[in-house]
Amino acid sequence: MQVTIKNAQIGQAIDLLFHLALKGKESRHRTKLIKLLAERLKEVEEQRKVLAEEYANKDGEEKPIIKDDKYEIGDQDAFQLDIQELYDEEIVIEGGDNQGMLETIKKVLDNCDKDFSGKEAVIYDYLCDQFEKGGNK
């Protein structure tokens, strides 16, 4: 089994998984997946910061200009293209050591009886799709 999740969806996926009421093995496997996703989310945020520094207007000492805790971005269009490219990249979680975890989480998602609405419903549907696709690999 192999599951891919876009960088843009990681934060919402973590939030949805975190709020599921699970016990035992299901809870342990959920926590393991959340840790993997949280590591990737941290990397994505670091890469986003590097891009922001790269595209920020610079002062006389070539340091990025920051106003109100935000980088002052010069070329917004180019910056947004690079950010979108970053968010479109995917984390690929392969079977191997993660096989049992992925199968457990797929079963949790398949058997989930919680009612979702709004953004939660969208991310739940996305995760179900990704795990269904992953089960066919």
Order of alpha helices (4+ residues) and beta strands (2+ residues): beta-alpha-alpha-beta-beta-alpha-beta-alpha-alpha
